[in-house]
């Protein structure tokens, strides 16, 4: 993905992923967050909605024929 219609600077996005994968900074080792350019960012409220999560898992199971364990 990328090119002239990319929605963000690809180098900045890569920096966040490398920081998460290789960093020993305590902020890089915290889980359960959505980050944008190494800073916490609010995810869409549906991401924290158990009903939405259950529906997504059900759709995945229907598509694959394999229920989630």
mmCIF file as Biopython writes it, N, C-alpha, C and O atoms, coordinates in Angstrom:
data_model
#
loop_
_atom_site.group_PDB
_atom_site.id
_atom_site.type_symbol
_atom_site.label_atom_id
_atom_site.label_alt_id
_atom_site.label_comp_id
_atom_site.label_asym_id
_atom_site.label_entity_id
_atom_site.label_seq_id
_atom_site.pdbx_PDB_ins_code
_atom_site.Cartn_x
_atom_site.Cartn_y
_atom_site.Cartn_z
_atom_site.occupancy
_atom_site.B_iso_or_equiv
_atom_site.auth_seq_id
_atom_site.auth_asym_id
_atom_site.pdbx_PDB_model_num
ATOM 1   N N  . UNK A ? 1  ? 0.845   -1.161  0.000  1.0 0.0 1  A 1 
ATOM 2   C CA . UNK A ? 1  ? 0.000   0.000   0.000  1.0 0.0 1  A 1 
ATOM 3   C C  . UNK A ? 1  ? 0.895   1.229   0.000  1.0 0.0 1  A 1 
ATOM 4   O O  . UNK A ? 1  ? 2.056   1.170   0.403  1.0 0.0 1  A 1 
ATOM 5   N N  . UNK A ? 2  ? 0.354   2.305   -0.444 1.0 0.0 2  A 1 
ATOM 6   C CA . UNK A ? 2  ? 1.125   3.535   -0.488 1.0 0.0 2  A 1 
ATOM 7   C C  . UNK A ? 2  ? 0.851   4.247   -1.785 1.0 0.0 2  A 1 
ATOM 8   O O  . UNK A ? 2  ? -0.266  4.214   -2.301 1.0 0.0 2  A 1 
ATOM 9   N N  . UNK A ? 3  ? 1.864   4.886   -2.305 1.0 0.0 3  A 1 
ATOM 10  C CA . UNK A ? 3  ? 1.719   5.626   -3.540 1.0 0.0 3  A 1 
ATOM 11  C C  . UNK A ? 3  ? 1.109   6.988   -3.296 1.0 0.0 3  A 1 
ATOM 12  O O  . UNK A ? 3  ? 1.009   7.432   -2.152 1.0 0.0 3  A 1 
ATOM 13  N N  . UNK A ? 4  ? 0.702   7.652   -4.359 1.0 0.0 4  A 1 
ATOM 14  C CA . UNK A ? 4  ? 0.218   9.021   -4.231 1.0 0.0 4  A 1 
ATOM 15  C C  . UNK A ? 4  ? -1.078  9.163   -3.427 1.0 0.0 4  A 1 
ATOM 16  O O  . UNK A ? 4  ? -1.411  10.262  -2.985 1.0 0.0 4  A 1 
ATOM 17  N N  . UNK A ? 5  ? -1.808  8.064   -3.236 1.0 0.0 5  A 1 
ATOM 18  C CA . UNK A ? 5  ? -3.071  8.146   -2.509 1.0 0.0 5  A 1 
ATOM 19  C C  . UNK A ? 5  ? -2.975  7.591   -1.090 1.0 0.0 5  A 1 
ATOM 20  O O  . UNK A ? 5  ? -3.999  7.400   -0.435 1.0 0.0 5  A 1 
ATOM 21  N N  . UNK A ? 6  ? -1.771  7.332   -0.609 1.0 0.0 6  A 1 
ATOM 22  C CA . UNK A ? 6  ? -1.584  6.848   0.764  1.0 0.0 6  A 1 
ATOM 23  C C  . UNK A ? 6  ? -2.097  7.911   1.726  1.0 0.0 6  A 1 
ATOM 24  O O  . UNK A ? 6  ? -1.945  9.111   1.498  1.0 0.0 6  A 1 
ATOM 25  N N  . UNK A ? 7  ? -2.705  7.441   2.800  1.0 0.0 7  A 1 
ATOM 26  C CA . UNK A ? 7  ? -3.335  8.387   3.730  1.0 0.0 7  A 1 
ATOM 27  C C  . UNK A ? 7  ? -2.365  8.946   4.761  1.0 0.0 7  A 1 
ATOM 28  O O  . UNK A ? 7  ? -2.747  9.788   5.574  1.0 0.0 7  A 1 
ATOM 29  N N  . UNK A ? 8  ? -1.115  8.490   4.740  1.0 0.0 8  A 1 
ATOM 30  C CA . UNK A ? 8  ? -0.174  8.947   5.752  1.0 0.0 8  A 1 
ATOM 31  C C  . UNK A ? 8  ? 1.247   8.784   5.243  1.0 0.0 8  A 1 
ATOM 32  O O  . UNK A ? 8  ? 1.485   8.164   4.206  1.0 0.0 8  A 1 
ATOM 33  N N  . UNK A ? 9  ? 2.176   9.345   5.979  1.0 0.0 9  A 1 
ATOM 34  C CA . UNK A ? 9  ? 3.592   9.215   5.680  1.0 0.0 9  A 1 
ATOM 35  C C  . UNK A ? 9  ? 4.040   7.802   6.045  1.0 0.0 9  A 1 
ATOM 36  O O  . UNK A ? 9  ? 3.994   7.431   7.218  1.0 0.0 9  A 1 
ATOM 37  N N  . UNK A ? 10 ? 4.466   7.017   5.079  1.0 0.0 10 A 1 
ATOM 38  C CA . UNK A ? 10 ? 4.822   5.626   5.323  1.0 0.0 10 A 1 
ATOM 39  C C  . UNK A ? 10 ? 6.028   5.494   6.249  1.0 0.0 10 A 1 
ATOM 40  O O  . UNK A ? 10 ? 6.085   4.557   7.045  1.0 0.0 10 A 1 
ATOM 41  N N  . UNK A ? 11 ? 6.988   6.406   6.164  1.0 0.0 11 A 1 
ATOM 42  C CA . UNK A ? 11 ? 8.154   6.339   7.047  1.0 0.0 11 A 1 
ATOM 43  C C  . UNK A ? 11 ? 7.751   6.492   8.508  1.0 0.0 11 A 1 
ATOM 44  O O  . UNK A ? 11 ? 8.279   5.786   9.367  1.0 0.0 11 A 1 
ATOM 45  N N  . UNK A ? 12 ? 6.823   7.401   8.805  1.0 0.0 12 A 1 
ATOM 46  C CA . UNK A ? 12 ? 6.383   7.578   10.184 1.0 0.0 12 A 1 
ATOM 47  C C  . UNK A ? 12 ? 5.649   6.341   10.695 1.0 0.0 12 A 1 
ATOM 48  O O  . UNK A ? 12 ? 5.807   5.963   11.856 1.0 0.0 12 A 1 
ATOM 49  N N  . UNK A ? 13 ? 4.860   5.720   9.850  1.0 0.0 13 A 1 
ATOM 50  C CA . UNK A ? 13 ? 4.162   4.500   10.251 1.0 0.0 13 A 1 
ATOM 51  C C  . UNK A ? 13 ? 5.125   3.372   10.549 1.0 0.0 13 A 1 
ATOM 52  O O  . UNK A ? 13 ? 4.933   2.623   11.507 1.0 0.0 13 A 1 
ATOM 53  N N  . UNK A ? 14 ? 6.151   3.246   9.745  1.0 0.0 14 A 1 
ATOM 54  C CA . UNK A ? 14 ? 7.161   2.209   9.957  1.0 0.0 14 A 1 
ATOM 55  C C  . UNK A ? 14 ? 7.905   2.447   11.266 1.0 0.0 14 A 1 
ATOM 56  O O  . UNK A ? 14 ? 8.205   1.495   11.985 1.0 0.0 14 A 1 
ATOM 57  N N  . UNK A ? 15 ? 8.203   3.690   11.582 1.0 0.0 15 A 1 
ATOM 58  C CA . UNK A ? 15 ? 8.923   3.994   12.819 1.0 0.0 15 A 1 
ATOM 59  C C  . UNK A ? 15 ? 8.155   3.489   14.040 1.0 0.0 15 A 1 
ATOM 60  O O  . UNK A ? 15 ? 8.759   2.960   14.973 1.0 0.0 15 A 1 
ATOM 61  N N  . UNK A ? 16 ? 6.847   3.644   14.041 1.0 0.0 16 A 1 
ATOM 62  C CA . UNK A ? 16 ? 6.045   3.155   15.163 1.0 0.0 16 A 1 
ATOM 63  C C  . UNK A ? 16 ? 6.128   1.642   15.261 1.0 0.0 16 A 1 
ATOM 64  O O  . UNK A ? 16 ? 6.293   1.106   16.357 1.0 0.0 16 A 1 
ATOM 65  N N  . UNK A ? 17 ? 6.019   0.946   14.144 1.0 0.0 17 A 1 
ATOM 66  C CA . UNK A ? 17 ? 6.060   -0.516  14.167 1.0 0.0 17 A 1 
ATOM 67  C C  . UNK A ? 17 ? 7.424   -1.030  14.631 1.0 0.0 17 A 1 
ATOM 68  O O  . UNK A ? 17 ? 7.494   -1.995  15.391 1.0 0.0 17 A 1 
ATOM 69  N N  . UNK A ? 18 ? 8.505   -0.395  14.181 1.0 0.0 18 A 1 
ATOM 70  C CA . UNK A ? 18 ? 9.845   -0.807  14.604 1.0 0.0 18 A 1 
ATOM 71  C C  . UNK A ? 18 ? 10.018  -0.547  16.099 1.0 0.0 18 A 1 
ATOM 72  O O  . UNK A ? 18 ? 10.580  -1.381  16.808 1.0 0.0 18 A 1 
ATOM 73  N N  . UNK A ? 19 ? 9.548   0.584   16.577 1.0 0.0 19 A 1 
ATOM 74  C CA . UNK A ? 19 ? 9.628   0.926   18.005 1.0 0.0 19 A 1 
ATOM 75  C C  . UNK A ? 19 ? 8.897   -0.120  18.840 1.0 0.0 19 A 1 
ATOM 76  O O  . UNK A ? 19 ? 9.407   -0.548  19.875 1.0 0.0 19 A 1 
ATOM 77  N N  . UNK A ? 20 ? 7.716   -0.534  18.407 1.0 0.0 20 A 1 
ATOM 78  C CA . UNK A ? 20 ? 6.953   -1.541  19.139 1.0 0.0 20 A 1 
ATOM 79  C C  . UNK A ? 20 ? 7.647   -2.902  19.116 1.0 0.0 20 A 1 
ATOM 80  O O  . UNK A ? 20 ? 7.658   -3.613  20.121 1.0 0.0 20 A 1 
ATOM 81  N N  . UNK A ? 21 ? 8.215   -3.260  17.987 1.0 0.0 21 A 1 
ATOM 82  C CA . UNK A ? 21 ? 8.808   -4.588  17.839 1.0 0.0 21 A 1 
ATOM 83  C C  . UNK A ? 21 ? 10.168  -4.719  18.516 1.0 0.0 21 A 1 
ATOM 84  O O  . UNK A ? 21 ? 10.536  -5.804  18.966 1.0 0.0 21 A 1 
ATOM 85  N N  . UNK A ? 22 ? 10.906  -3.633  18.588 1.0 0.0 22 A 1 
ATOM 86  C CA . UNK A ? 22 ? 12.288  -3.748  19.071 1.0 0.0 22 A 1 
ATOM 87  C C  . UNK A ? 22 ? 12.588  -2.921  20.307 1.0 0.0 22 A 1 
ATOM 88  O O  . UNK A ? 22 ? 13.630  -3.111  20.935 1.0 0.0 22 A 1 
ATOM 89  N N  . UNK A ? 23 ? 11.702  -2.011  20.668 1.0 0.0 23 A 1 
ATOM 90  C CA . UNK A ? 23 ? 11.990  -1.095  21.768 1.0 0.0 23 A 1 
ATOM 91  C C  . UNK A ? 23 ? 11.859  -1.724  23.138 1.0 0.0 23 A 1 
ATOM 92  O O  . UNK A ? 23 ? 11.038  -2.616  23.354 1.0 0.0 23 A 1 
ATOM 93  N N  . UNK A ? 24 ? 12.679  -1.249  24.059 1.0 0.0 24 A 1 
ATOM 94  C CA . UNK A ? 24 ? 12.543  -1.678  25.449 1.0 0.0 24 A 1 
ATOM 95  C C  . UNK A ? 24 ? 11.964  -0.552  26.306 1.0 0.0 24 A 1 
ATOM 96  O O  . UNK A ? 24 ? 11.907  -0.656  27.531 1.0 0.0 24 A 1 
ATOM 97  N N  . UNK A ? 25 ? 11.542  0.512   25.652 1.0 0.0 25 A 1 
ATOM 98  C CA . UNK A ? 25 ? 10.861  1.619   26.315 1.0 0.0 25 A 1 
ATOM 99  C C  . UNK A ? 25 ? 9.575   1.060   26.937 1.0 0.0 25 A 1 
ATOM 100 O O  . UNK A ? 25 ? 8.815   0.382   26.246 1.0 0.0 25 A 1 
ATOM 101 N N  . UNK A ? 26 ? 9.315   1.324   28.219 1.0 0.0 26 A 1 
ATOM 102 C CA . UNK A ? 26 ? 8.085   0.807   28.845 1.0 0.0 26 A 1 
ATOM 103 C C  . UNK A ? 26 ? 6.815   1.144   28.061 1.0 0.0 26 A 1 
ATOM 104 O O  . UNK A ? 26 ? 5.866   0.361   28.055 1.0 0.0 26 A 1 
ATOM 105 N N  . UNK A ? 27 ? 6.794   2.288   27.409 1.0 0.0 27 A 1 
ATOM 106 C CA . UNK A ? 27 ? 5.609   2.653   26.612 1.0 0.0 27 A 1 
ATOM 107 C C  . UNK A ? 27 ? 5.446   1.737   25.398 1.0 0.0 27 A 1 
ATOM 108 O O  . UNK A ? 27 ? 4.327   1.527   24.932 1.0 0.0 27 A 1 
ATOM 109 N N  . UNK A ? 28 ? 6.537   1.198   24.889 1.0 0.0 28 A 1 
ATOM 110 C CA . UNK A ? 28 ? 6.469   0.305   23.729 1.0 0.0 28 A 1 
ATOM 111 C C  . UNK A ? 28 ? 6.021   -1.098  24.128 1.0 0.0 28 A 1 
ATOM 112 O O  . UNK A ? 28 ? 5.606   -1.884  23.276 1.0 0.0 28 A 1 
ATOM 113 N N  . UNK A ? 29 ? 6.103   -1.413  25.416 1.0 0.0 29 A 1 
ATOM 114 C CA . UNK A ? 29 ? 5.743   -2.763  25.854 1.0 0.0 29 A 1 
ATOM 115 C C  . UNK A ? 29 ? 4.336   -2.843  26.438 1.0 0.0 29 A 1 
ATOM 116 O O  . UNK A ? 29 ? 3.869   -3.933  26.769 1.0 0.0 29 A 1 
ATOM 117 N N  . UNK A ? 30 ? 3.660   -1.716  26.566 1.0 0.0 30 A 1 
ATOM 118 C CA . UNK A ? 30 ? 2.273   -1.726  27.052 1.0 0.0 30 A 1 
ATOM 119 C C  . UNK A ? 30 ? 1.361   -2.254  25.964 1.0 0.0 30 A 1 
ATOM 120 O O  . UNK A ? 30 ? 1.558   -1.961  24.784 1.0 0.0 30 A 1 
ATOM 121 N N  . UNK A ? 31 ? 0.366   -3.029  26.355 1.0 0.0 31 A 1 
ATOM 122 C CA . UNK A ? 31 ? -0.556  -3.606  25.382 1.0 0.0 31 A 1 
ATOM 123 C C  . UNK A ? 31 ? -1.943  -2.986  25.513 1.0 0.0 31 A 1 
ATOM 124 O O  . UNK A ? 31 ? -2.218  -2.222  26.439 1.0 0.0 31 A 1 
ATOM 125 N N  . UNK A ? 32 ? -2.808  -3.333  24.563 1.0 0.0 32 A 1 
ATOM 126 C CA . UNK A ? 32 ? -4.197  -2.910  24.632 1.0 0.0 32 A 1 
ATOM 127 C C  . UNK A ? 32 ? -4.444  -1.483  24.196 1.0 0.0 32 A 1 
ATOM 128 O O  . UNK A ? 32 ? -5.437  -0.871  24.590 1.0 0.0 32 A 1 
ATOM 129 N N  . UNK A ? 33 ? -3.547  -0.949  23.386 1.0 0.0 33 A 1 
ATOM 130 C CA . UNK A ? 33 ? -3.719  0.437   22.934 1.0 0.0 33 A 1 
ATOM 131 C C  . UNK A ? 33 ? -3.584  0.514   21.423 1.0 0.0 33 A 1 
ATOM 132 O O  . UNK A ? 33 ? -2.975  -0.346  20.787 1.0 0.0 33 A 1 
ATOM 133 N N  . UNK A ? 34 ? -4.161  1.555   20.872 1.0 0.0 34 A 1 
ATOM 134 C CA . UNK A ? 34 ? -4.005  1.886   19.463 1.0 0.0 34 A 1 
ATOM 135 C C  . UNK A ? 34 ? -3.050  3.061   19.418 1.0 0.0 34 A 1 
ATOM 136 O O  . UNK A ? 34 ? -3.256  4.062   20.104 1.0 0.0 34 A 1 
ATOM 137 N N  . UNK A ? 35 ? -2.007  2.943   18.615 1.0 0.0 35 A 1 
ATOM 138 C CA . UNK A ? 35 ? -1.006  4.002   18.549 1.0 0.0 35 A 1 
ATOM 139 C C  . UNK A ? 35 ? -0.956  4.592   17.150 1.0 0.0 35 A 1 
ATOM 140 O O  . UNK A ? 35 ? -1.148  3.899   16.151 1.0 0.0 35 A 1 
ATOM 141 N N  . UNK A ? 36 ? -0.696  5.878   17.111 1.0 0.0 36 A 1 
ATOM 142 C CA . UNK A ? 36 ? -0.519  6.603   15.859 1.0 0.0 36 A 1 
ATOM 143 C C  . UNK A ? 36 ? 0.711   7.472   16.036 1.0 0.0 36 A 1 
ATOM 144 O O  . UNK A ? 36 ? 0.715   8.401   16.843 1.0 0.0 36 A 1 
ATOM 145 N N  . UNK A ? 37 ? 1.737   7.171   15.293 1.0 0.0 37 A 1 
ATOM 146 C CA . UNK A ? 37 ? 3.021   7.876   15.407 1.0 0.0 37 A 1 
ATOM 147 C C  . UNK A ? 37 ? 3.549   7.856   16.836 1.0 0.0 37 A 1 
ATOM 148 O O  . UNK A ? 37 ? 3.961   8.881   17.380 1.0 0.0 37 A 1 
ATOM 149 N N  . UNK A ? 38 ? 3.526   6.658   17.434 1.0 0.0 38 A 1 
ATOM 150 C CA . UNK A ? 38 ? 4.058   6.384   18.768 1.0 0.0 38 A 1 
ATOM 151 C C  . UNK A ? 38 ? 3.285   7.059   19.887 1.0 0.0 38 A 1 
ATOM 152 O O  . UNK A ? 38 ? 3.781   7.146   21.011 1.0 0.0 38 A 1 
ATOM 153 N N  . UNK A ? 39 ? 2.116   7.525   19.613 1.0 0.0 39 A 1 
ATOM 154 C CA . UNK A ? 39 ? 1.296   8.155   20.644 1.0 0.0 39 A 1 
ATOM 155 C C  . UNK A ? 39 ? -0.056  7.442   20.719 1.0 0.0 39 A 1 
ATOM 156 O O  . UNK A ? 39 ? -0.605  7.035   19.696 1.0 0.0 39 A 1 
ATOM 157 N N  . UNK A ? 40 ? -0.595  7.290   21.954 1.0 0.0 40 A 1 
ATOM 158 C CA . UNK A ? 40 ? -1.926  6.671   22.084 1.0 0.0 40 A 1 
ATOM 159 C C  . UNK A ? 40 ? -2.970  7.470   21.310 1.0 0.0 40 A 1 
ATOM 160 O O  . UNK A ? 40 ? -2.952  8.700   21.294 1.0 0.0 40 A 1 
ATOM 161 N N  . UNK A ? 41 ? -3.857  6.757   20.685 1.0 0.0 41 A 1 
ATOM 162 C CA . UNK A ? 41 ? -4.891  7.362   19.857 1.0 0.0 41 A 1 
ATOM 163 C C  . UNK A ? 41 ? -6.186  6.624   20.146 1.0 0.0 41 A 1 
ATOM 164 O O  . UNK A ? 41 ? -6.188  5.399   20.277 1.0 0.0 41 A 1 
ATOM 165 N N  . UNK A ? 42 ? -7.262  7.340   20.244 1.0 0.0 42 A 1 
ATOM 166 C CA . UNK A ? 42 ? -8.556  6.719   20.551 1.0 0.0 42 A 1 
ATOM 167 C C  . UNK A ? 42 ? -9.045  5.903   19.352 1.0 0.0 42 A 1 
ATOM 168 O O  . UNK A ? 42 ? -9.200  6.427   18.249 1.0 0.0 42 A 1 
ATOM 169 N N  . UNK A ? 43 ? -9.279  4.628   19.588 1.0 0.0 43 A 1 
ATOM 170 C CA . UNK A ? 43 ? -9.848  3.769   18.550 1.0 0.0 43 A 1 
ATOM 171 C C  . UNK A ? 43 ? -11.355 4.036   18.458 1.0 0.0 43 A 1 
ATOM 172 O O  . UNK A ? 43 ? -11.943 4.653   19.347 1.0 0.0 43 A 1 
ATOM 173 N N  . UNK A ? 44 ? -11.955 3.572   17.392 1.0 0.0 44 A 1 
ATOM 174 C CA . UNK A ? 44 ? -13.403 3.703   17.234 1.0 0.0 44 A 1 
ATOM 175 C C  . UNK A ? 44 ? -14.073 2.997   18.417 1.0 0.0 44 A 1 
ATOM 176 O O  . UNK A ? 44 ? -13.624 1.919   18.808 1.0 0.0 44 A 1 
ATOM 177 N N  . UNK A ? 45 ? -15.132 3.572   18.998 1.0 0.0 45 A 1 
ATOM 178 C CA . UNK A ? 45 ? -15.795 2.962   20.158 1.0 0.0 45 A 1 
ATOM 179 C C  . UNK A ? 45 ? -16.254 1.523   19.915 1.0 0.0 45 A 1 
ATOM 180 O O  . UNK A ? 45 ? -16.310 0.733   20.857 1.0 0.0 45 A 1 
ATOM 181 N N  . UNK A ? 46 ? -16.579 1.171   18.689 1.0 0.0 46 A 1 
ATOM 182 C CA . UNK A ? 46 ? -17.025 -0.191  18.393 1.0 0.0 46 A 1 
ATOM 183 C C  . UNK A ? 46 ? -15.929 -1.213  18.681 1.0 0.0 46 A 1 
ATOM 184 O O  . UNK A ? 46 ? -16.225 -2.381  18.935 1.0 0.0 46 A 1 
ATOM 185 N N  . UNK A ? 47 ? -14.671 -0.786  18.643 1.0 0.0 47 A 1 
ATOM 186 C CA . UNK A ? 47 ? -13.562 -1.711  18.901 1.0 0.0 47 A 1 
ATOM 187 C C  . UNK A ? 47 ? -13.597 -2.246  20.329 1.0 0.0 47 A 1 
ATOM 188 O O  . UNK A ? 47 ? -13.040 -3.309  20.601 1.0 0.0 47 A 1 
ATOM 189 N N  . UNK A ? 48 ? -14.235 -1.534  21.231 1.0 0.0 48 A 1 
ATOM 190 C CA . UNK A ? 48 ? -14.325 -1.961  22.633 1.0 0.0 48 A 1 
ATOM 191 C C  . UNK A ? 48 ? -15.687 -2.535  22.995 1.0 0.0 48 A 1 
ATOM 192 O O  . UNK A ? 48 ? -15.948 -2.822  24.164 1.0 0.0 48 A 1 
ATOM 193 N N  . UNK A ? 49 ? -16.546 -2.702  22.018 1.0 0.0 49 A 1 
ATOM 194 C CA . UNK A ? 49 ? -17.908 -3.189  22.247 1.0 0.0 49 A 1 
ATOM 195 C C  . UNK A ? 49 ? -17.942 -4.713  22.111 1.0 0.0 49 A 1 
ATOM 196 O O  . UNK A ? 49 ? -17.757 -5.229  21.008 1.0 0.0 49 A 1 
ATOM 197 N N  . UNK A ? 50 ? -18.175 -5.451  23.214 1.0 0.0 50 A 1 
ATOM 198 C CA . UNK A ? 50 ? -18.190 -6.919  23.141 1.0 0.0 50 A 1 
ATOM 199 C C  . UNK A ? 50 ? -19.188 -7.467  22.122 1.0 0.0 50 A 1 
ATOM 200 O O  . UNK A ? 50 ? -18.922 -8.501  21.508 1.0 0.0 50 A 1 
ATOM 201 N N  . UNK A ? 51 ? -20.315 -6.810  21.930 1.0 0.0 51 A 1 
ATOM 202 C CA . UNK A ? 51 ? -21.300 -7.293  20.958 1.0 0.0 51 A 1 
ATOM 203 C C  . UNK A ? 51 ? -20.733 -7.207  19.540 1.0 0.0 51 A 1 
ATOM 204 O O  . UNK A ? 51 ? -20.947 -8.113  18.735 1.0 0.0 51 A 1 
ATOM 205 N N  . UNK A ? 52 ? -20.023 -6.142  19.231 1.0 0.0 52 A 1 
ATOM 206 C CA . UNK A ? 52 ? -19.401 -5.987  17.912 1.0 0.0 52 A 1 
ATOM 207 C C  . UNK A ? 52 ? -18.303 -7.035  17.745 1.0 0.0 52 A 1 
ATOM 208 O O  . UNK A ? 52 ? -18.178 -7.636  16.678 1.0 0.0 52 A 1 
ATOM 209 N N  . UNK A ? 53 ? -17.512 -7.256  18.784 1.0 0.0 53 A 1 
ATOM 210 C CA . UNK A ? 53 ? -16.449 -8.258  18.734 1.0 0.0 53 A 1 
ATOM 211 C C  . UNK A ? 53 ? -17.025 -9.650  18.488 1.0 0.0 53 A 1 
ATOM 212 O O  . UNK A ? 53 ? -16.500 -10.406 17.670 1.0 0.0 53 A 1 
ATOM 213 N N  . UNK A ? 54 ? -18.108 -9.991  19.200 1.0 0.0 54 A 1 
ATOM 214 C CA . UNK A ? 54 ? -18.739 -11.299 19.017 1.0 0.0 54 A 1 
ATOM 215 C C  . UNK A ? 54 ? -19.277 -11.458 17.599 1.0 0.0 54 A 1 
ATOM 216 O O  . UNK A ? 54 ? -19.154 -12.526 17.001 1.0 0.0 54 A 1 
ATOM 217 N N  . UNK A ? 55 ? -19.870 -10.396 17.064 1.0 0.0 55 A 1 
ATOM 218 C CA . UNK A ? 55 ? -20.394 -10.451 15.689 1.0 0.0 55 A 1 
ATOM 219 C C  . UNK A ? 55 ? -19.263 -10.653 14.693 1.0 0.0 55 A 1 
ATOM 220 O O  . UNK A ? 55 ? -19.401 -11.433 13.751 1.0 0.0 55 A 1 
ATOM 221 N N  . UNK A ? 56 ? -18.144 -9.959  14.892 1.0 0.0 56 A 1 
ATOM 222 C CA . UNK A ? 56 ? -17.006 -10.120 13.995 1.0 0.0 56 A 1 
ATOM 223 C C  . UNK A ? 56 ? -16.495 -11.565 14.021 1.0 0.0 56 A 1 
ATOM 224 O O  . UNK A ? 56 ? -16.217 -12.145 12.971 1.0 0.0 56 A 1 
ATOM 225 N N  . UNK A ? 57 ? -16.375 -12.137 15.208 1.0 0.0 57 A 1 
ATOM 226 C CA . UNK A ? 57 ? -15.918 -13.519 15.315 1.0 0.0 57 A 1 
ATOM 227 C C  . UNK A ? 57 ? -16.899 -14.478 14.653 1.0 0.0 57 A 1 
ATOM 228 O O  . UNK A ? 57 ? -16.490 -15.453 14.022 1.0 0.0 57 A 1 
ATOM 229 N N  . UNK A ? 58 ? -18.195 -14.203 14.797 1.0 0.0 58 A 1 
ATOM 230 C CA . UNK A ? 58 ? -19.207 -15.049 14.162 1.0 0.0 58 A 1 
ATOM 231 C C  . UNK A ? 58 ? -19.106 -14.963 12.634 1.0 0.0 58 A 1 
ATOM 232 O O  . UNK A ? 58 ? -19.222 -15.977 11.946 1.0 0.0 58 A 1 
ATOM 233 N N  . UNK A ? 59 ? -18.894 -13.770 12.114 1.0 0.0 59 A 1 
ATOM 234 C CA . UNK A ? 59 ? -18.745 -13.594 10.663 1.0 0.0 59 A 1 
ATOM 235 C C  . UNK A ? 59 ? -17.494 -14.326 10.171 1.0 0.0 59 A 1 
ATOM 236 O O  . UNK A ? 59 ? -17.528 -14.985 9.132  1.0 0.0 59 A 1 
ATOM 237 N N  . UNK A ? 60 ? -16.403 -14.211 10.909 1.0 0.0 60 A 1 
ATOM 238 C CA . UNK A ? 60 ? -15.171 -14.915 10.535 1.0 0.0 60 A 1 
ATOM 239 C C  . UNK A ? 60 ? -15.388 -16.419 10.530 1.0 0.0 60 A 1 
ATOM 240 O O  . UNK A ? 60 ? -14.914 -17.112 9.629  1.0 0.0 60 A 1 
ATOM 241 N N  . UNK A ? 61 ? -16.096 -16.927 11.523 1.0 0.0 61 A 1 
ATOM 242 C CA . UNK A ? 61 ? -16.389 -18.362 11.590 1.0 0.0 61 A 1 
ATOM 243 C C  . UNK A ? 61 ? -17.259 -18.789 10.414 1.0 0.0 61 A 1 
ATOM 244 O O  . UNK A ? 61 ? -17.044 -19.858 9.841  1.0 0.0 61 A 1 
ATOM 245 N N  . UNK A ? 62 ? -18.235 -17.969 10.051 1.0 0.0 62 A 1 
ATOM 246 C CA . UNK A ? 62 ? -19.091 -18.289 8.902  1.0 0.0 62 A 1 
ATOM 247 C C  . UNK A ? 62 ? -18.278 -18.316 7.600  1.0 0.0 62 A 1 
ATOM 248 O O  . UNK A ? 62 ? -18.476 -19.191 6.758  1.0 0.0 62 A 1 
ATOM 249 N N  . UNK A ? 63 ? -17.377 -17.363 7.447  1.0 0.0 63 A 1 
ATOM 250 C CA . UNK A ? 63 ? -16.587 -17.276 6.220  1.0 0.0 63 A 1 
ATOM 251 C C  . UNK A ? 63 ? -15.586 -18.422 6.090  1.0 0.0 63 A 1 
ATOM 252 O O  . UNK A ? 63 ? -15.340 -18.927 4.995  1.0 0.0 63 A 1 
ATOM 253 N N  . UNK A ? 64 ? -15.020 -18.820 7.212  1.0 0.0 64 A 1 
ATOM 254 C CA . UNK A ? 64 ? -13.964 -19.833 7.181  1.0 0.0 64 A 1 
ATOM 255 C C  . UNK A ? 64 ? -14.482 -21.239 7.448  1.0 0.0 64 A 1 
ATOM 256 O O  . UNK A ? 64 ? -13.815 -22.221 7.123  1.0 0.0 64 A 1 
ATOM 257 N N  . UNK A ? 65 ? -15.681 -21.342 8.045  1.0 0.0 65 A 1 
ATOM 258 C CA . UNK A ? 65 ? -16.179 -22.636 8.447  1.0 0.0 65 A 1 
ATOM 259 C C  . UNK A ? 65 ? -15.499 -23.172 9.696  1.0 0.0 65 A 1 
ATOM 260 O O  . UNK A ? 65 ? -15.649 -24.348 10.027 1.0 0.0 65 A 1 
ATOM 261 N N  . UNK A ? 66 ? -14.757 -22.327 10.387 1.0 0.0 66 A 1 
ATOM 262 C CA . UNK A ? 66 ? -14.023 -22.723 11.590 1.0 0.0 66 A 1 
ATOM 263 C C  . UNK A ? 66 ? -14.344 -21.756 12.712 1.0 0.0 66 A 1 
ATOM 264 O O  . UNK A ? 66 ? -14.032 -20.570 12.606 1.0 0.0 66 A 1 
ATOM 265 N N  . UNK A ? 67 ? -14.962 -22.233 13.787 1.0 0.0 67 A 1 
ATOM 266 C CA . UNK A ? 67 ? -15.222 -21.338 14.920 1.0 0.0 67 A 1 
ATOM 267 C C  . UNK A ? 67 ? -13.913 -20.975 15.634 1.0 0.0 67 A 1 
ATOM 268 O O  . UNK A ? 67 ? -12.935 -21.721 15.597 1.0 0.0 67 A 1 
ATOM 269 N N  . UNK A ? 68 ? -13.929 -19.836 16.266 1.0 0.0 68 A 1 
ATOM 270 C CA . UNK A ? 68 ? -12.771 -19.430 17.048 1.0 0.0 68 A 1 
ATOM 271 C C  . UNK A ? 68 ? -12.738 -20.276 18.327 1.0 0.0 68 A 1 
ATOM 272 O O  . UNK A ? 68 ? -13.783 -20.574 18.906 1.0 0.0 68 A 1 
ATOM 273 N N  . UNK A ? 69 ? -11.539 -20.660 18.761 1.0 0.0 69 A 1 
ATOM 274 C CA . UNK A ? 69 ? -11.451 -21.484 19.989 1.0 0.0 69 A 1 
ATOM 275 C C  . UNK A ? 69 ? -11.871 -20.704 21.216 1.0 0.0 69 A 1 
ATOM 276 O O  . UNK A ? 69 ? -11.857 -21.241 22.324 1.0 0.0 69 A 1 
#
